[in-house]
Amino acid sequence: MGIVDSVSETLPALQQLHHHISRQSRRHLATTLAAHSVHDQKQPIPAIGI
């Protein structure tokens, strides 16, 4: 079961990476939405798939 061993070793690193990416993308999304709402208040902001 070498695949299971490698997955169990890699999973914590993947979770850490995912946490870091999601935190970064949330911050980026917030600044992007804020910039959009400041620049263009008349047009609705298109829905962003999360």
HUWO-V868064 format. One record per backbone hydrogen bond with DSSP energy under -0.5 kcal/mol. CO is the residue of the C=O (numbers start at 0). NH is the residue of the N-H. E is the energy in kcal/mol with one decimal. If there is no record, write none. Layout:
co=CO nh=NH e=E
co=CO nh=NH e=E
This chain:
co=0 nh=4 e=-1.7
co=1 nh=5 e=-2.4
co=2 nh=6 e=-2.3
co=3 nh=7 e=-2.5
co=4 nh=8 e=-1.7
co=5 nh=9 e=-2.0
co=6 nh=10 e=-2.5
co=7 nh=11 e=-0.5
co=9 nh=13 e=-2.3
co=10 nh=14 e=-2.8
co=11 nh=15 e=-2.4
co=12 nh=16 e=-2.5
co=13 nh=17 e=-2.9
co=14 nh=18 e=-2.4
co=15 nh=19 e=-2.3
co=16 nh=20 e=-2.8
co=17 nh=21 e=-2.8
co=18 nh=22 e=-2.0
co=19 nh=23 e=-2.4
co=20 nh=24 e=-3.1
co=21 nh=25 e=-2.1
co=22 nh=26 e=-2.0
co=23 nh=27 e=-2.6
co=24 nh=28 e=-2.8
co=25 nh=29 e=-2.4
co=26 nh=30 e=-2.3
co=27 nh=31 e=-2.5
co=28 nh=32 e=-2.8
co=29 nh=33 e=-2.4
co=30 nh=34 e=-2.5
co=31 nh=35 e=-2.5
co=32 nh=36 e=-2.7
co=33 nh=37 e=-2.0
co=34 nh=38 e=-2.6
co=35 nh=39 e=-3.0
co=46 nh=48 e=-0.5
